[in-house]
Amino acid sequence: QVQLVESGGGLVQAGGSLRLSCAASGRTFRMYAMGWFRQAPGKEREFVAAISWSGGSTRYEDSVKGRFTISRNNAKNTVYLQMNSLKPEDTAVYYCAQEDRAWTVPGISPDDYDYWGQGTQVTISS
């Protein structure tokens, strides 16, 4: 059974940084693209970033380009999201997710992902 466990959320001031981690277990991590999504109160879950199974391809939502970096360590079965220059509008619950199919280009739709973590709260104060 696939399990994804996020960590690293918290409360920081605008302009600060956070690094989220997502530890995966249950199937061969290096075979699957991974993604980060977020959901703010009253809003739909939205794509943030995704990374291919090898780490060689990444995708970002426009508002986070240049500020956020997604990476993975296949030896540690972990995906990361480094978030810099944080803004109050980045406040949300952040979820990591694992693609349903192996060896694919990372998707940007929640429908591309079968497995989800429980989420970690990120709050940015102004």
N, CA, C and O of each residue as an XYZ file, in Angstrom:
504
protein
N       0.845     -1.183      0.000
C       0.000      0.000      0.000
C       0.886      1.241      0.000
O       1.821      1.356      0.793
N       0.571      2.173     -0.912
C       1.375      3.386     -1.024
C       1.047      4.330      0.123
O      -0.118      4.564      0.445
N       2.091      4.863      0.726
C       1.941      5.899      1.752
C       2.838      7.071      1.412
O       4.001      6.901      1.044
N       2.283      8.255      1.540
C       3.033      9.486      1.331
C       2.880     10.340      2.582
O       1.766     10.616      3.027
N       4.000     10.752      3.138
C       3.967     11.510      4.391
C       4.739     12.809      4.202
O       5.956     12.806      4.020
N       4.003     13.925      4.251
C       4.628     15.237      4.109
C       5.112     15.758      5.458
O       4.595     15.393      6.514
N       6.110     16.614      5.385
C       6.604     17.312      6.573
C       7.246     18.618      6.135
O       7.529     18.825      4.955
N       7.470     19.495      7.106
C       8.192     20.731      6.826
C       7.356     21.984      6.762
O       7.897     23.080      6.612
N       6.048     21.849      6.873
C       5.205     23.040      6.853
C       5.376     23.859      8.120
O       6.022     23.424      9.074
N       4.787     25.054      8.119
C       4.877     25.903      9.289
C       4.438     27.308      8.998
O       3.843     27.593      7.959
N       4.745     28.198      9.946
C       4.396     29.603      9.836
C       5.681     30.409      9.647
O       6.598     30.337     10.466
N       5.734     31.176      8.556
C       6.884     32.035      8.307
C       6.404     33.395      7.823
O       5.274     33.543      7.357
N       7.271     34.373      7.941
C       6.939     35.701      7.433
C       7.134     35.775      5.927
O       7.892     35.000      5.344
N       6.454     36.697      5.324
C       6.618     36.935      3.891
C       8.096     37.197      3.584
O       8.790     37.911      4.307
N       8.542     36.594      2.490
C       9.946     36.699      2.110
C      10.800     35.568      2.622
O      11.948     35.413      2.209
N      10.246     34.778      3.521
C      10.987     33.673      4.102
C      10.976     32.435      3.219
O      10.492     32.451      2.087
N      11.528     31.360      3.775
C      11.652     30.103      3.041
C      11.184     28.929      3.889
O      11.220     28.960      5.119
N      10.750     27.907      3.192
C      10.419     26.622      3.807
C      10.821     25.518      2.841
O      10.846     25.715      1.627
N      11.134     24.359      3.397
C      11.407     23.186      2.569
C      10.486     22.075      3.000
O      10.552     21.598      4.133
N       9.623     21.663      2.084
C       8.721     20.553      2.340
C       9.374     19.251      1.874
O      10.110     19.218      0.888
N       9.084     18.197      2.603
C       9.547     16.868      2.236
C       8.358     15.927      2.163
O       7.358     16.118      2.855
N       8.472     14.920      1.328
C       7.430     13.900      1.217
C       8.118     12.551      1.099
O       8.786     12.268      0.104
N       7.953     11.729      2.110
C       8.542     10.394      2.127
C       7.530      9.385      1.613
O       6.394      9.334      2.084
N       7.949      8.586      0.646
C       7.047      7.629      0.009
C       7.439      6.202      0.349
O       8.611      5.887      0.556
N       6.437      5.359      0.400
C       6.671      3.931      0.598
C       5.553      3.165     -0.082
O       4.497      3.720     -0.385
N       5.799      1.877     -0.320
C       4.747      1.020     -0.824
C       4.909      0.536     -2.242
O       4.350     -0.500     -2.601
N       5.666      1.261     -3.076
C       6.002      0.753     -4.397
C       7.290      1.431     -4.844
O       7.790      2.327     -4.165
N       7.822      1.012     -5.969
C       9.146      1.446     -6.388
C       9.132      2.929     -6.749
O       8.679      3.322     -7.824
N       9.629      3.723     -5.842
C       9.535      5.179     -5.935
C      10.121      5.707     -7.235
O       9.534      6.595     -7.854
N      11.249      5.189     -7.658
C      11.974      5.776     -8.787
C      11.233      5.601    -10.118
O      11.654      6.164    -11.128
N      10.158      4.847    -10.137
C       9.406      4.594    -11.365
C       8.345      5.658    -11.638
O       7.807      5.721    -12.744
N       8.035      6.505    -10.631
C       6.837      7.342    -10.722
C       7.148      8.822    -10.588
O       7.939      9.243     -9.744
N       6.499      9.600    -11.452
C       6.543     11.046    -11.301
C       5.835     11.444    -10.010
O       4.933     10.756     -9.531
N       6.268     12.567     -9.469
C       5.699     13.082     -8.227
C       5.266     14.528     -8.415
O       5.838     15.265     -9.217
N       4.257     14.914     -7.667
C       3.772     16.287     -7.779
C       3.471     16.892     -6.424
O       3.261     16.184     -5.440
N       3.452     18.206     -6.392
C       2.992     18.970     -5.239
C       1.776     19.806     -5.675
O       1.777     20.452     -6.723
N       0.766     19.764     -4.844
C      -0.433     20.563     -5.048
C      -0.706     21.340     -3.763
O      -0.135     21.041     -2.715
N      -1.581     22.340     -3.853
C      -1.961     23.067     -2.647
C      -3.438     23.437     -2.724
O      -4.033     23.542     -3.797
N      -3.994     23.628     -1.541
C      -5.400     24.005     -1.461
C      -5.578     25.024     -0.354
O      -5.307     24.750      0.815
N      -6.037     26.201     -0.739
C      -6.333     27.261      0.216
C      -7.809     27.173      0.615
O      -8.608     26.609     -0.132
N      -8.183     27.712      1.765
C      -9.578     27.654      2.200
C     -10.522     28.237      1.158
O     -10.306     29.343      0.664
N     -11.563     27.489      0.828
C     -12.562     27.955     -0.118
C     -12.154     27.872     -1.569
O     -12.886     28.328     -2.448
N     -10.994     27.296     -1.833
C     -10.511     27.195     -3.211
C     -10.283     25.743     -3.594
O     -10.173     24.864     -2.740
N     -10.215     25.514     -4.897
C      -9.939     24.170     -5.385
C      -8.455     23.846     -5.242
O      -7.607     24.735     -5.164
N      -8.174     22.566     -5.212
C      -6.788     22.129     -5.165
C      -6.107     22.516     -6.476
O      -6.656     22.294     -7.556
N      -4.912     23.093     -6.378
C      -4.229     23.552     -7.579
C      -2.815     22.977     -7.661
O      -2.171     22.686     -6.653
N      -2.373     22.830     -8.885
C      -1.035     22.326     -9.171
C       0.014     23.339     -8.754
O      -0.161     24.543     -8.938
N       1.112     22.837     -8.188
C       2.239     23.692     -7.824
C       3.484     23.317     -8.632
O       4.081     24.162     -9.299
N       3.866     22.040     -8.563
C       5.094     21.598     -9.230
C       5.047     20.097     -9.393
O       4.344     19.399     -8.663
N       5.809     19.606    -10.368
C       5.892     18.162    -10.590
C       7.271     17.819    -11.132
O       7.955     18.655    -11.722
N       7.657     16.578    -10.920
C       8.981     16.123    -11.344
C       8.869     14.722    -11.913
O       8.122     13.890    -11.397
N       9.603     14.468    -12.962
C       9.566     13.161    -13.613
C      10.216     12.097    -12.738
O      10.844     12.406    -11.726
N      10.059     10.856    -13.138
C      10.574      9.732    -12.354
C      12.086      9.813    -12.177
O      12.621      9.400    -11.148
N      12.769     10.345    -13.180
C      14.228     10.427    -13.124
C      14.712     11.720    -12.476
O      15.871     11.828    -12.075
N      13.819     12.693    -12.378
C      14.223     14.015    -11.907
C      14.694     14.923    -13.019
O      15.031     16.082    -12.776
N      14.721     14.411    -14.235
C      15.250     15.185    -15.345
C      14.287     16.191    -15.937
O      14.702     17.052    -16.714
N      13.035     16.110    -15.598
C      12.021     17.015    -16.126
C      11.169     17.553    -14.981
O      10.710     16.796    -14.125
N      10.964     18.867    -14.977
C      10.139     19.484    -13.948
C       9.125     20.425    -14.591
O       9.328     20.914    -15.702
N       8.041     20.665    -13.881
C       7.007     21.585    -14.334
C       6.562     22.416    -13.130
O       6.534     21.932    -11.998
N       6.216     23.675    -13.398
C       5.808     24.573    -12.323
C       4.596     25.388    -12.732
O       4.409     25.720    -13.903
N       3.788     25.697    -11.752
C       2.714     26.661    -11.947
C       3.355     28.032    -12.085
O       4.374     28.318    -11.457
N       2.753     28.876    -12.912
C       3.405     30.141    -13.259
C       3.749     31.009    -12.052
O       4.804     31.642    -12.025
N       2.873     31.041    -11.063
C       3.093     31.965     -9.943
C       4.244     31.551     -9.027
O       4.691     32.347     -8.201
N       4.726     30.321     -9.162
C       5.822     29.865     -8.302
C       7.143     29.732     -9.046
O       8.177     29.469     -8.433
N       7.116     29.911    -10.354
C       8.354     29.795    -11.137
C       9.386     30.799    -10.646
O       9.081     31.974    -10.444
N      10.604     30.322    -10.459
C      11.676     31.181     -9.971
C      11.730     31.289     -8.466
O      12.714     31.787     -7.920
N      10.685     30.830     -7.774
C      10.668     30.878     -6.301
C      10.707     29.487     -5.680
O      11.330     29.285     -4.638
N      10.046     28.535     -6.317
C       9.959     27.170     -5.794
C      10.808     26.241     -6.647
O      10.938     26.434     -7.856
N      11.382     25.234     -6.008
C      12.155     24.213     -6.719
C      11.752     22.837     -6.215
O      11.802     22.562     -5.016
N      11.351     21.976     -7.144
C      11.028     20.597     -6.803
C      12.239     19.730     -7.115
O      12.916     19.934     -8.122
N      12.505     18.767     -6.249
C      13.619     17.845     -6.470
C      13.253     16.506     -5.834
O      12.277     16.396     -5.091
N      14.048     15.511     -6.140
C      13.790     14.188     -5.562
C      15.098     13.469     -5.313
O      16.105     13.721     -5.975
N      15.063     12.568     -4.345
C      16.179     11.686     -4.051
C      15.626     10.272     -4.108
O      14.971      9.814     -3.172
N      15.889      9.592     -5.197
C      15.321      8.252     -5.374
C      15.923      7.239     -4.408
O      15.288      6.231     -4.098
N      17.117      7.488     -3.939
C      17.724      6.579     -2.963
C      17.036      6.683     -1.612
O      17.043      5.734     -0.828
N      16.434      7.854     -1.341
C      15.740      8.069     -0.064
C      14.230      8.028     -0.202
O      13.512      8.245      0.775
N      13.736      7.753     -1.407
C      12.287      7.699     -1.648
C      11.590      8.979     -1.183
O      10.525      8.937     -0.567
N      12.204     10.096     -1.487
C      11.705     11.371     -0.983
C      11.692     12.424     -2.087
O      12.608     12.507     -2.905
N      10.636     13.218     -2.087
C      10.535     14.373     -2.971
C      10.481     15.625     -2.101
O       9.931     15.614     -1.000
N      11.062     16.701     -2.618
C      11.172     17.939     -1.855
C      10.540     19.103     -2.620
O      10.417     19.076     -3.844
N      10.151     20.106     -1.872
C       9.725     21.364     -2.473
C      10.381     22.489     -1.682
O       9.983     22.787     -0.556
N      11.388     23.107     -2.283
C      12.049     24.250     -1.677
C      11.280     25.498     -2.076
O      11.112     25.780     -3.262
N      10.815     26.241     -1.086
C       9.985     27.412     -1.340
C      10.694     28.650     -0.791
O      10.912     28.772      0.414
N      11.043     29.550     -1.679
C      11.720     30.791     -1.305
C      10.837     31.991     -1.639
O       9.861     31.872     -2.380
N      11.188     33.126     -1.092
C      10.451     34.377     -1.351
C       8.955     34.173     -1.176
O       8.158     34.564     -2.029
N       8.593     33.572     -0.087
C       7.193     33.211      0.144
C       6.319     34.446      0.298
O       6.743     35.474      0.826
N       5.085     34.314     -0.180
C       4.102     35.393     -0.155
C       2.866     34.938      0.614
O       2.613     33.738      0.716
N       2.101     35.870      1.150
C       0.871     35.469      1.854
C      -0.054     34.622      0.992
O      -0.756     33.753      1.510
N      -0.067     34.860     -0.301
C      -0.940     34.077     -1.186
C      -0.460     32.640     -1.381
O      -1.156     31.840     -2.007
N       0.702     32.305     -0.861
C       1.164     30.914     -0.881
C       0.573     30.109      0.279
O       0.772     28.896      0.357
N      -0.140     30.768      1.167
C      -0.746     30.086      2.307
C      -1.755     29.048      1.829
O      -2.677     29.358      1.074
N      -1.564     27.809      2.283
C      -2.426     26.708      1.861
C      -1.977     25.432      2.567
O      -0.936     25.393      3.223
N      -2.783     24.401      2.414
C      -2.329     23.047      2.755
C      -1.651     22.484      1.507
O      -2.226     22.491      0.418
N      -0.435     22.003      1.678
C       0.343     21.461      0.571
C       0.322     19.940      0.627
O       0.556     19.335      1.672
N       0.035     19.335     -0.529
C      -0.057     17.887     -0.648
C       0.963     17.377     -1.659
O       1.165     17.987     -2.709
N       1.598     16.267     -1.339
C       2.372     15.591     -2.366
C       1.529     14.457     -2.927
O       0.628     13.943     -2.265
N       1.839     14.082     -4.148
C       1.060     13.066     -4.834
C       1.967     12.267     -5.755
O       2.998     12.756     -6.217
N       1.567     11.034     -6.013
C       2.330     10.135     -6.872
C       1.486      9.728     -8.070
O       0.318      9.367     -7.933
N       2.104      9.795     -9.253
C       1.412      9.453    -10.489
C       0.900      8.016    -10.455
O       1.460      7.143     -9.792
N      -0.186      7.807    -11.196
C      -0.755      6.459    -11.216
C      -0.010      5.521    -12.159
O      -0.044      4.304    -11.974
N       0.667      6.076    -13.172
C       1.358      5.232    -14.137
C       2.866      5.476    -14.047
O       3.323      6.582    -13.759
N       3.620      4.407    -14.301
C       5.073      4.490    -14.237
C       5.639      5.096    -15.519
O       5.027      5.040    -16.586
N       6.817      5.669    -15.376
C       7.617      6.152    -16.510
C       6.892      7.205    -17.359
O       7.082      7.240    -18.575
N       6.088      8.041    -16.761
C       5.332      9.035    -17.525
C       5.880     10.436    -17.314
O       6.602     10.705    -16.355
N       5.519     11.322    -18.235
C       5.788     12.745    -18.056
C       4.931     13.229    -16.886
O       3.762     12.853    -16.797
N       5.472     14.044    -15.997
C       4.674     14.468    -14.845
C       3.464     15.288    -15.256
O       3.573     16.222    -16.050
N       2.314     14.931    -14.710
C       1.090     15.633    -15.034
C       0.864     16.848    -14.156
O       1.519     17.016    -13.127
N      -0.081     17.704    -14.578
C      -0.402     18.897    -13.801
C      -1.832     18.876    -13.286
O      -2.266     19.807    -12.608
N      -2.558     17.828    -13.602
C      -3.926     17.700    -13.121
C      -3.977     16.738    -11.932
O      -3.272     15.729    -11.921
N      -4.809     17.047    -10.932
C      -4.966     16.090     -9.831
C      -5.410     14.709    -10.320
O      -5.125     13.700     -9.676
N      -6.103     14.667    -11.454
C      -6.579     13.387    -11.987
C      -5.442     12.488    -12.462
O      -5.642     11.290    -12.660
N      -4.256     13.054    -12.646
C      -3.102     12.250    -13.076
C      -2.493     11.461    -11.925
O      -1.639     10.601    -12.139
N      -2.932     11.753    -10.713
C      -2.302     11.198     -9.519
C      -3.271     10.320     -8.751
O      -4.427     10.676     -8.522
N      -2.762      9.158     -8.360
C      -3.596      8.192     -7.648
C      -3.432      8.251     -6.146
O      -4.356      7.927     -5.401
N      -2.261      8.664     -5.700
C      -1.944      8.565     -4.276
C      -1.584      9.943     -3.737
O      -0.890     10.730     -4.381
N      -2.086     10.204     -2.526
C      -1.939     11.523     -1.925
C      -1.503     11.416     -0.470
O      -1.873     10.481      0.239
N      -0.717     12.382     -0.044
C      -0.395     12.496      1.362
C      -1.513     13.185      2.125
O      -2.538     13.562      1.557
N      -1.292     13.341      3.423
C      -2.316     13.929      4.280
C      -2.275     15.452      4.265
O      -3.217     16.101      4.720
N      -1.205     16.018      3.752
C      -1.072     17.463      3.651
C      -0.314     18.066      4.814
O      -0.310     17.533      5.924
N       0.329     19.194      4.536
C       1.023     19.941      5.576
C       0.688     21.424      5.411
O       0.710     21.954      4.300
N       0.381     22.078      6.510
C      -0.064     23.466      6.463
C       1.122     24.407      6.301
O       2.118     24.305      7.017
N       0.997     25.317      5.354
C       1.977     26.392      5.159
C       1.242     27.712      5.320
O       0.279     27.985      4.603
N       1.696     28.530      6.261
C       1.063     29.814      6.521
C       2.119     30.911      6.427
O       3.153     30.864      7.092
N       1.830     31.890      5.588
C       2.755     33.004      5.383
C       2.113     34.275      5.917
O       1.045     34.681      5.459
N       2.757     34.888      6.868
C       2.238     36.127      7.450
C       2.826     37.336      6.722
O       3.967     37.322      6.260
N       2.009     38.374      6.640
C       2.450     39.591      5.920
C       3.148     40.567      6.861
O       3.582     41.636      6.431
